[in-house]
Amino acid sequence: MSDFRNSTVYQIYVKSFCDSNGDGIGDINGIRSKLDYLKSLGVDYLWITPFFKSPMNDNGYDVADYYAINPMFGTMEDVDALIVEARERGIGLMFDMVFNHTSTDHEWFRKALTGDPEYMDYYIFKDPVDGHAPTNWVSKFGGNAWEYVPSLGKYYLHLFDVSQADLNWENPKVREELKNVIRFWKKKGVDGFRYDVVNLISKPAVFEDDFEGDGRRFYTDGRHIHSFLKELVGDTGIAGCMTVGEMSSTSLDNCTRYANPAEKELKMVFSFHHLKVDYLNGQKWALKAPDFGELRELFRKWQEGMQDAGAWNAVFWCNHDQPRAVSRFGDDKKYWKESAKMLAMMIHMMRGTPYIYEGEELGMTNADYTDISQYQDVESTNYYQILLDEGKSPEEALEIIAARSRDNGRTPMQWTPEEGAGFTTGTPWLGIPANHTYINVESEEKDPDSILAFYKKLVALRKEYEIIADGTIKITDAGSEDIISYERELDGAKLSVFCNLKGQETPLGEAFCLEGKKVLACNYPDSEGCVKALRPFEAVAVLA
């Protein structure tokens, strides 16, 4: 497999990628059928979201058996074939490990509910405090983070849905069980692992109320997190594998340790601070226009801070938990093509391994649903009711859900302009946006100026030019709050990148002369001469 520095990773949300049997749900054989497409895109690894046995209360992130395949997605034989066929095309597979919690349908939790002390210690059970939950912590999906079990007279912790019980990583038996999961899949030929909300696994020694927030300050980047990760990596022999950790509400100081090669924890990390610049007062379910000045400073902090510490970033806009970037930070109507390309350029030229989320390379947009009944995501439906309870009108609540729902990133992949979008011959599990008639693989493969063609170019450039993979980075000031610019340097060469985040011409603070320089990529026809301003949503990368 390619070195992770010049690699590009493609994320597949299995349920929505390709349906091979007409039941309206994506599956493993659907992925197999599209491996040649993925090879043509030039990607090196496929991060595949969980397809393990699950009641699907959180679309597979509630695992009931780490060793069994959910029948809706296929069989173990299908997975074995996928591993082999991907490798034949030079593509490695990264499987998604959900190790902070299991489904309450998991055998371990079912045994815990019988009162078996061994398995109760696999989870975090606590006695009531003054007749109430042990703490006032809030679940990520809304409501209290503790659930009472009358037959046991105790509460169990669930930082996410009530059906997702948090594991007790303080118990060495739990850690060994999870190491065995890694060993099993590594032996089958899996090349990498993505760890879901992994920085939440280390809980405090004492559980107490949080009167300043929702409780996350007590369990995020916890007291034993670094030793737990070192043990997981060291004892499973995956130091040479591609690994990435999803870091919830993390800090730069911790991430410089997680992703520093000397620490032997992870190859890279996902952090999400840059995806909160449109949160009003830091609240996901309160809308505001994106603050691009804040975005620039976050890129400065994380790009330069990780670089200074010798640590490595995963860089991205989209995933299965995020709205579509072109709808969120671009213009998915008038400047759809230009803004989608600009956002791609901004990320792919940065220091770090870029991740493409399925459909992002086509410029897929938010779902644009008109009724709450069209949403399937448990978080979205929970928060719709919470917003109503807070006094929002149905119209106001729906506007917020439409902008923030995780279903925006989960609509089926748009392969063709026909009904079903080439995703399925049946009824899709989640509604397909009407714009699939022109936003689809079939149409864009025929257009040399398509968003898809631009992504292919960006992926190839990372392999062709070492400066993109290995150069230093410095965020620069282009003279406008609406332009994000930076410089990469390596062995005397300099790569300058300018990205206009506005749908209007924006002057540069200082004219940029192209004479004697090479335009590596531009989302408009290549510029010449002296650039004094960037066109609406223009992005240009220039090598000198």
C-alpha positions as CSV (number, residue, x, y, z in Angstrom):
1,M,0.0,0.0,0.0
2,S,1.0,3.6,-0.5
3,D,2.8,5.7,2.2
4,F,0.1,7.4,4.2
5,R,1.5,10.8,3.5
6,N,0.9,10.7,-0.3
7,S,-2.2,8.5,0.0
8,T,-5.9,9.5,-0.4
9,V,-8.6,7.7,1.6
10,Y,-12.2,7.2,0.3
11,Q,-14.9,6.7,2.9
12,I,-17.8,4.3,2.1
13,Y,-21.0,4.5,4.1
14,V,-22.0,0.9,3.3
15,K,-25.8,1.4,3.6
16,S,-25.8,4.1,1.0
17,F,-23.0,3.2,-1.5
18,C,-24.4,0.6,-3.9
19,D,-27.2,-2.0,-3.5
20,S,-26.4,-5.2,-5.4
21,N,-29.6,-7.1,-4.7
22,G,-32.4,-4.6,-5.0
23,D,-33.5,-4.4,-1.4
24,G,-32.8,-0.6,-1.2
25,I,-29.8,-1.0,1.1
26,G,-26.2,-0.8,0.1
27,D,-24.1,-3.9,0.7
28,I,-20.6,-5.5,0.5
29,N,-21.2,-6.9,-3.0
30,G,-22.2,-3.4,-4.1
31,I,-18.8,-2.1,-3.0
32,R,-17.1,-5.0,-4.9
33,S,-19.0,-4.0,-8.1
34,K,-17.5,-0.4,-7.9
35,L,-13.9,-1.2,-7.2
36,D,-12.8,-0.3,-10.7
37,Y,-14.5,3.1,-10.3
38,L,-12.6,3.6,-7.1
39,K,-9.3,2.6,-8.7
40,S,-10.0,5.1,-11.5
41,L,-10.4,7.8,-8.9
42,G,-6.9,7.0,-7.7
43,V,-7.6,6.4,-4.0
44,D,-5.3,4.2,-2.0
45,Y,-7.5,3.1,1.0
46,L,-11.2,2.5,1.5
47,W,-12.5,3.3,5.0
48,I,-15.7,1.2,5.3
49,T,-18.2,2.1,8.0
50,P,-19.4,-0.8,10.3
51,F,-21.1,-3.7,8.6
52,F,-21.1,-6.0,11.6
53,K,-24.1,-7.6,13.3
54,S,-26.2,-4.7,14.7
55,P,-29.8,-3.8,15.5
56,M,-29.0,-0.6,13.5
57,N,-30.3,1.9,16.0
58,D,-27.3,4.0,15.0
59,N,-26.8,2.7,11.5
60,G,-24.2,0.1,12.6
61,Y,-22.3,2.1,15.2
62,D,-24.1,0.0,17.7
63,V,-22.2,-3.3,17.3
64,A,-23.8,-6.5,18.6
65,D,-21.0,-8.8,17.3
66,Y,-17.6,-7.7,16.0
67,Y,-17.0,-11.1,14.3
68,A,-20.3,-11.4,12.4
69,I,-21.6,-9.7,9.3
70,N,-25.0,-8.1,9.3
71,P,-27.0,-10.1,6.9
72,M,-28.4,-7.0,5.3
73,F,-24.9,-6.2,4.1
74,G,-23.8,-9.7,3.0
75,T,-21.8,-12.6,4.3
76,M,-18.3,-13.2,5.6
77,E,-17.5,-14.8,2.2
78,D,-18.4,-11.5,0.6
79,V,-16.1,-9.6,2.9
80,D,-13.3,-12.0,2.3
81,A,-13.7,-11.5,-1.5
82,L,-13.8,-7.7,-1.1
83,I,-10.5,-7.8,0.8
84,V,-8.8,-9.9,-1.9
85,E,-10.3,-7.9,-4.9
86,A,-9.4,-4.5,-3.4
87,R,-5.9,-5.6,-2.8
88,E,-5.6,-6.9,-6.4
89,R,-6.3,-3.3,-7.5
90,G,-3.7,-1.8,-5.1
91,I,-6.4,-0.6,-2.6
92,G,-6.2,-1.2,1.1
93,L,-9.2,-1.6,3.4
94,M,-9.7,0.3,6.7
95,F,-12.4,-1.1,8.9
96,D,-14.3,0.9,11.4
97,M,-13.8,-0.1,15.0
98,V,-16.5,1.1,17.5
99,F,-14.7,0.4,20.8
100,N,-16.2,3.1,23.1
101,H,-19.5,1.2,23.4
102,T,-21.4,-1.8,22.2
103,S,-25.0,-2.4,21.4
104,T,-27.1,-3.4,24.3
105,D,-27.9,-6.5,22.1
106,H,-24.3,-7.6,22.4
107,E,-23.8,-10.9,24.3
108,W,-21.6,-9.2,26.9
109,F,-24.3,-6.7,27.8
110,R,-27.1,-9.4,27.8
111,K,-25.0,-11.3,30.3
112,A,-24.5,-8.1,32.3
113,L,-28.3,-7.7,32.5
114,T,-28.5,-11.1,34.2
115,G,-26.4,-9.7,37.1
116,D,-23.3,-11.6,36.1
117,P,-20.6,-9.6,37.9
118,E,-17.9,-10.5,35.4
119,Y,-19.9,-9.0,32.5
120,M,-21.3,-6.1,34.5
121,D,-17.7,-5.0,34.9
122,Y,-17.4,-4.9,31.0
123,Y,-19.6,-1.8,31.2
124,I,-20.0,1.1,33.6
125,F,-22.8,0.4,36.1
126,K,-23.3,2.8,39.0
127,D,-25.7,3.0,41.9
128,P,-28.3,5.8,42.0
129,V,-27.3,9.0,43.8
130,D,-30.1,10.3,46.0
131,G,-32.5,8.3,43.9
132,H,-31.4,9.8,40.6
133,A,-28.8,9.2,37.9
134,P,-25.2,9.1,39.1
135,T,-24.4,12.4,37.3
136,N,-26.2,15.1,35.2
137,W,-24.1,14.3,32.1
138,V,-25.9,14.7,28.8
139,S,-25.9,12.1,26.0
140,K,-24.5,13.2,22.6
141,F,-28.0,12.2,21.2
142,G,-29.9,14.2,23.8
143,G,-31.2,13.4,27.3
144,N,-29.4,12.0,30.3
145,A,-26.4,9.8,29.7
146,W,-27.5,7.2,32.2
147,E,-30.2,4.6,31.9
148,Y,-31.7,2.8,34.9
149,V,-32.1,-1.0,35.0
150,P,-34.8,-1.8,37.6
151,S,-33.8,-5.5,37.9
152,L,-30.3,-4.5,38.9
153,G,-31.1,-1.3,40.8
154,K,-28.3,0.4,38.9
155,Y,-27.7,2.8,36.0
156,Y,-25.4,2.2,33.0
157,L,-23.6,4.9,31.1
158,H,-24.4,5.6,27.5
159,L,-22.7,8.7,26.1
160,F,-24.6,8.1,22.8
161,D,-27.9,6.3,22.3
162,V,-29.6,4.4,25.2
163,S,-28.9,1.2,23.1
164,Q,-25.1,2.0,23.1
165,A,-23.7,1.1,26.4
166,D,-20.2,2.4,27.2
167,L,-17.4,-0.2,27.7
168,N,-15.3,-0.2,30.8
169,W,-11.7,0.2,29.5
170,E,-10.3,0.1,33.0
171,N,-11.1,-3.7,32.9
172,P,-8.1,-5.5,31.3
173,K,-10.5,-8.3,30.1
174,V,-12.3,-5.7,28.0
175,R,-9.1,-4.4,26.5
176,E,-8.1,-8.0,25.6
177,E,-11.4,-8.7,24.0
178,L,-11.0,-5.7,21.8
179,K,-7.4,-6.6,20.9
180,N,-8.7,-9.9,19.7
181,V,-11.1,-8.2,17.3
182,I,-8.2,-6.3,15.8
183,R,-6.1,-9.5,15.5
184,F,-9.0,-11.3,13.8
185,W,-9.5,-8.7,11.0
186,K,-5.8,-8.1,10.6
187,K,-5.2,-11.8,10.0
188,K,-7.9,-11.6,7.2
189,G,-5.9,-9.0,5.4
190,V,-7.3,-5.7,6.6
191,D,-4.7,-2.9,6.1
192,G,-6.0,-0.3,8.5
193,F,-8.4,0.7,11.3
194,R,-10.5,3.8,12.0
195,Y,-11.4,4.1,15.6
196,D,-14.7,5.7,16.4
197,V,-14.7,8.4,19.1
198,V,-11.7,6.7,20.5
199,N,-10.6,9.6,22.8
200,L,-13.7,9.0,24.9
201,I,-12.8,5.5,26.1
202,S,-10.9,6.5,29.3
203,K,-13.4,7.6,31.9
204,P,-12.7,9.3,35.2
205,A,-11.9,7.6,38.5
206,V,-14.7,9.5,40.2
207,F,-18.0,10.4,38.4
208,E,-19.4,13.8,39.3
209,D,-21.9,16.3,38.1
210,D,-20.9,18.9,35.5
211,F,-22.3,22.3,36.4
212,E,-20.4,24.1,33.6
213,G,-21.3,21.9,30.6
214,D,-22.6,18.5,29.5
215,G,-20.0,16.3,31.2
216,R,-17.6,16.0,28.3
217,R,-14.7,17.7,30.1
218,F,-14.6,14.8,32.5
219,Y,-14.2,12.0,29.9
220,T,-12.7,13.6,26.8
221,D,-9.0,12.7,26.3
222,G,-9.2,10.9,29.6
223,R,-6.5,10.0,32.2
224,H,-5.4,6.7,30.6
225,I,-6.2,7.4,26.9
226,H,-2.6,7.4,25.7
227,S,-1.6,4.3,27.6
228,F,-4.7,2.5,26.3
229,L,-3.8,3.4,22.7
230,K,-0.2,2.4,23.1
231,E,-1.3,-1.0,24.5
232,L,-3.9,-1.5,21.8
233,V,-1.3,-0.8,19.0
234,G,1.6,-2.6,20.6
235,D,-0.2,-5.8,21.6
236,T,-1.9,-6.3,18.2
237,G,1.0,-5.6,15.9
238,I,-0.7,-2.9,13.9
239,A,2.1,-0.3,14.1
240,G,2.6,-0.7,10.3
241,C,-1.1,-0.4,9.5
242,M,-3.0,2.7,8.5
243,T,-4.7,4.0,11.6
244,V,-6.8,7.0,12.3
245,G,-8.7,8.1,15.4
246,E,-11.9,10.1,15.5
247,M,-11.3,12.7,18.2
248,S,-14.4,14.2,19.8
249,S,-14.0,17.7,21.3
250,T,-10.3,17.1,21.6
251,S,-7.3,19.4,22.1
252,L,-4.3,20.1,20.0
253,D,-1.9,19.1,22.8
254,N,-3.5,15.6,22.9
255,C,-3.6,15.2,19.2
256,T,0.1,16.0,18.8
257,R,0.6,12.9,21.0
258,Y,-1.9,10.7,19.4
259,A,-0.4,11.3,15.9
260,N,3.3,11.7,16.7
261,P,5.2,8.7,15.4
262,A,7.4,8.6,18.4
263,E,4.4,7.9,20.6
264,K,3.4,4.8,18.7
265,E,-0.3,5.4,19.0
266,L,-2.0,6.4,15.7
267,K,-0.9,7.4,12.3
268,M,-3.3,10.4,12.2
269,V,-6.3,12.0,13.8
270,F,-9.6,13.5,12.8
271,S,-10.5,16.7,14.7
272,F,-13.7,18.6,14.1
273,H,-13.1,22.2,15.3
274,H,-13.1,23.5,11.8
275,L,-16.6,22.0,11.3
276,K,-18.1,24.1,14.1
277,V,-17.5,27.6,12.6
278,D,-21.2,27.8,11.7
279,Y,-22.4,26.8,15.2
280,L,-24.1,29.7,17.0
281,N,-22.5,30.0,20.5
282,G,-20.8,26.6,19.9
283,Q,-24.2,24.8,19.7
284,K,-24.7,22.4,16.8
285,W,-28.5,22.9,16.7
286,A,-28.3,26.7,16.4
287,L,-27.5,28.2,13.0
288,K,-25.2,31.0,11.9
289,A,-23.3,31.8,8.7
290,P,-19.8,30.3,8.6
291,D,-17.1,32.4,10.2
292,F,-14.3,32.2,7.7
293,G,-11.9,34.2,9.8
294,E,-12.3,31.7,12.6
295,L,-11.9,28.9,10.0
296,R,-8.5,30.4,8.9
297,E,-7.3,30.6,12.5
298,L,-8.3,27.0,13.2
299,F,-6.4,25.8,10.1
300,R,-3.4,27.9,11.3
301,K,-3.6,26.4,14.8
302,W,-4.0,22.8,13.7
303,Q,-1.9,22.7,10.5
304,E,1.0,24.5,11.9
305,G,0.6,23.1,15.4
306,M,0.6,19.5,14.3
307,Q,3.5,20.2,12.0
308,D,5.6,21.8,14.8
309,A,5.1,18.7,16.9
310,G,5.9,16.2,14.0
311,A,2.3,14.9,14.1
312,W,0.0,14.1,11.2
313,N,-3.5,15.3,10.3
314,A,-6.4,13.6,8.5
315,V,-7.9,16.5,6.4
316,F,-11.5,16.4,5.4
317,W,-14.8,18.3,5.0
318,C,-17.4,15.5,4.9
319,N,-18.2,12.2,6.5
320,H,-21.3,10.2,7.5
321,D,-21.9,12.5,10.5
322,Q,-21.6,15.8,8.6
323,P,-23.8,17.8,6.2
324,R,-22.4,18.1,2.7
325,A,-19.6,20.7,2.5
326,V,-20.8,22.3,-0.8
327,S,-24.2,23.1,0.8
328,R,-22.6,24.2,4.0
329,F,-19.6,26.3,3.0
330,G,-20.1,26.7,-0.7
331,D,-23.0,27.5,-3.0
332,D,-24.9,24.4,-4.2
333,K,-26.9,26.4,-6.7
334,K,-25.4,29.2,-8.8
335,Y,-21.7,28.3,-8.1
336,W,-22.2,24.6,-7.4
337,K,-19.3,23.4,-9.6
338,E,-16.9,26.2,-8.7
339,S,-17.4,26.1,-4.9
340,A,-17.2,22.2,-4.8
341,K,-13.9,22.4,-6.6
342,M,-12.6,25.2,-4.4
343,L,-13.4,23.3,-1.2
344,A,-11.6,20.2,-2.6
345,M,-8.5,22.2,-3.5
346,M,-8.3,23.8,-0.1
347,I,-8.1,20.4,1.7
348,H,-6.2,18.4,-0.8
349,M,-3.3,20.8,-1.0
350,M,-2.9,20.9,2.8
351,R,-0.4,19.0,5.0
352,G,-2.2,15.7,5.9
353,T,-3.9,12.8,4.4
354,P,-7.1,13.8,2.5
355,Y,-10.3,11.9,3.0
356,I,-13.0,11.9,0.3
357,Y,-16.5,10.9,1.5
358,E,-18.6,9.0,-1.0
359,G,-20.3,11.5,-3.4
360,E,-18.1,14.4,-2.3
361,E,-16.2,13.9,-5.6
362,L,-19.4,14.5,-7.5
363,G,-20.4,17.6,-5.5
364,M,-23.4,15.8,-3.9
365,T,-25.5,18.3,-1.8
366,N,-27.6,18.2,1.3
367,A,-30.8,16.2,1.1
368,D,-33.2,19.2,0.9
369,Y,-36.0,17.2,2.6
370,T,-39.3,19.1,3.3
371,D,-40.8,17.0,6.1
372,I,-39.4,15.5,9.3
373,S,-40.9,12.1,8.3
374,Q,-38.2,11.9,5.5
375,Y,-35.4,11.7,8.1
376,Q,-34.1,8.4,9.5
377,D,-31.2,9.5,11.7
378,V,-31.9,8.9,15.5
379,E,-30.0,12.1,16.4
380,S,-32.1,14.2,14.0
381,T,-35.4,12.9,15.1
382,N,-34.5,13.2,18.7
383,Y,-33.4,16.8,18.3
384,Y,-36.4,17.8,16.2
385,Q,-38.5,17.0,19.3
386,I,-36.1,18.7,21.6
387,L,-36.3,21.9,19.4
388,L,-40.1,21.8,19.5
389,D,-40.0,21.4,23.3
390,E,-37.7,24.4,23.4
391,G,-40.5,26.5,21.8
392,K,-39.4,26.4,18.1
393,S,-42.1,26.2,15.5
394,P,-42.2,23.1,13.3
395,E,-40.8,25.3,10.4
396,E,-38.0,26.6,12.5
397,A,-37.1,23.2,13.8
398,L,-37.1,21.7,10.3
399,E,-34.9,24.4,9.0
400,I,-32.3,23.5,11.6
401,I,-32.6,19.8,11.0
402,A,-32.3,20.3,7.3
403,A,-29.0,22.1,7.8
404,R,-27.5,19.9,10.4
405,S,-28.9,16.4,10.0
406,R,-26.5,13.5,9.6
407,D,-28.9,12.2,6.9
408,N,-27.5,14.9,4.6
409,G,-24.3,12.8,4.3
410,R,-26.2,9.5,4.1
411,T,-28.4,9.9,1.1
412,P,-27.6,7.2,-1.5
413,M,-24.6,7.5,-3.9
414,Q,-25.7,9.0,-7.2
415,W,-24.4,6.8,-9.9
416,T,-26.8,7.5,-12.8
417,P,-29.5,10.0,-13.7
418,E,-32.3,7.3,-13.7
419,E,-34.8,6.7,-11.0
420,G,-33.0,5.1,-8.1
421,A,-29.8,6.9,-9.2
422,G,-28.2,3.6,-10.1
423,F,-27.9,2.9,-6.4
424,T,-30.8,0.5,-6.3
425,T,-33.5,-1.2,-8.5
426,G,-35.8,-1.2,-5.4
427,T,-37.0,1.5,-3.0
428,P,-33.9,3.2,-1.4
429,W,-33.8,3.1,2.4
430,L,-33.3,6.9,2.4
431,G,-34.7,9.4,-0.1
432,I,-32.5,10.3,-3.1
433,P,-32.1,14.1,-3.8
434,A,-33.8,15.2,-7.0
435,N,-30.6,16.7,-8.3
436,H,-29.2,13.1,-9.0
437,T,-30.4,13.7,-12.6
438,Y,-27.3,15.9,-13.2
439,I,-25.1,15.1,-10.2
440,N,-24.0,11.6,-10.8
441,V,-21.1,9.5,-11.8
442,E,-22.3,8.6,-15.3
443,S,-22.8,12.3,-16.3
444,E,-19.6,13.5,-14.7
445,E,-17.4,10.9,-16.2
446,K,-18.3,12.3,-19.6
447,D,-17.4,15.9,-18.7
448,P,-13.7,16.7,-18.6
449,D,-14.5,19.9,-16.6
450,S,-16.6,18.0,-13.9
451,I,-16.0,18.0,-10.2
452,L,-15.2,14.3,-10.5
453,A,-12.4,15.1,-13.0
454,F,-11.0,17.7,-10.7
455,Y,-10.9,15.3,-7.8
456,K,-9.0,12.8,-9.9
457,K,-6.5,15.5,-10.8
458,L,-6.0,16.4,-7.1
459,V,-5.5,12.8,-6.1
460,A,-2.9,12.4,-8.9
461,L,-1.1,15.6,-8.0
462,R,-0.4,14.5,-4.5
463,K,1.5,11.5,-5.8
464,E,3.3,13.4,-8.5
465,Y,4.5,16.3,-6.4
466,E,6.3,15.6,-3.2
467,I,5.8,19.1,-1.9
468,I,2.1,18.3,-1.5
469,A,2.7,15.3,0.7
470,D,5.9,16.3,2.4
471,G,6.2,20.1,2.3
472,T,6.0,22.4,5.3
473,I,2.9,24.6,5.6
474,K,2.3,28.2,6.6
475,I,-1.1,29.9,6.6
476,T,-0.8,33.2,4.9
477,D,-2.7,36.5,4.8
478,A,-4.2,37.2,1.3
479,G,-5.7,40.5,2.5
480,S,-9.3,39.4,2.8
481,E,-11.3,37.6,5.4
482,D,-13.0,35.7,2.6
483,I,-9.8,34.2,1.2
484,I,-7.9,31.4,2.8
485,S,-4.4,31.0,1.6
486,Y,-1.3,29.1,2.5
487,E,2.2,28.2,1.3
488,R,3.9,24.8,1.2
489,E,7.7,24.6,0.9
490,L,10.1,21.7,0.2
491,D,13.7,21.8,-1.0
492,G,13.6,25.4,-2.2
493,A,10.3,24.9,-4.1
494,K,7.2,26.8,-3.0
495,L,3.5,26.0,-3.6
496,S,1.1,28.9,-3.1
497,V,-2.7,28.1,-2.7
498,F,-5.5,30.7,-2.7
499,C,-9.1,29.9,-2.1
500,N,-12.0,32.4,-2.3
501,L,-14.9,31.4,-0.1
502,K,-17.3,34.0,-1.4
503,G,-19.5,34.0,-4.5
504,Q,-18.1,37.3,-5.6
505,E,-14.9,38.6,-7.0
506,T,-12.5,39.3,-4.0
507,P,-9.4,41.4,-4.3
508,L,-6.0,40.1,-3.1
509,G,-4.2,42.3,-0.7
510,E,-1.2,42.2,-2.9
511,A,-1.2,41.2,-6.6
512,F,0.2,37.7,-7.3
513,C,2.4,37.4,-10.4
514,L,2.2,34.1,-12.2
515,E,5.2,34.8,-14.5
516,G,7.8,32.0,-14.2
517,K,5.4,29.9,-12.1
518,K,3.4,26.8,-12.9
519,V,-0.4,26.6,-12.2
520,L,-0.8,23.1,-10.8
521,A,-4.6,23.4,-10.5
522,C,-7.3,26.0,-10.9
523,N,-11.1,25.6,-10.8
524,Y,-11.5,28.2,-13.6
525,P,-9.6,28.2,-16.9
526,D,-6.0,28.7,-16.0
527,S,-5.0,32.2,-15.0
528,E,-2.2,34.1,-16.7
529,G,-0.2,37.2,-15.9
530,C,-0.9,39.2,-12.7
531,V,-3.7,38.0,-10.4
532,K,-5.2,41.0,-8.6
533,A,-8.4,39.3,-7.5
534,L,-10.0,35.9,-7.3
535,R,-13.2,35.2,-9.2
536,P,-16.2,33.8,-7.2
537,F,-15.2,30.7,-5.3
538,E,-11.9,30.6,-7.3
539,A,-9.1,28.3,-6.1
540,V,-5.6,28.3,-7.6
541,A,-2.5,26.4,-6.7
542,V,0.8,27.8,-8.1
543,L,4.3,26.1,-8.0
544,A,7.5,28.2,-8.1
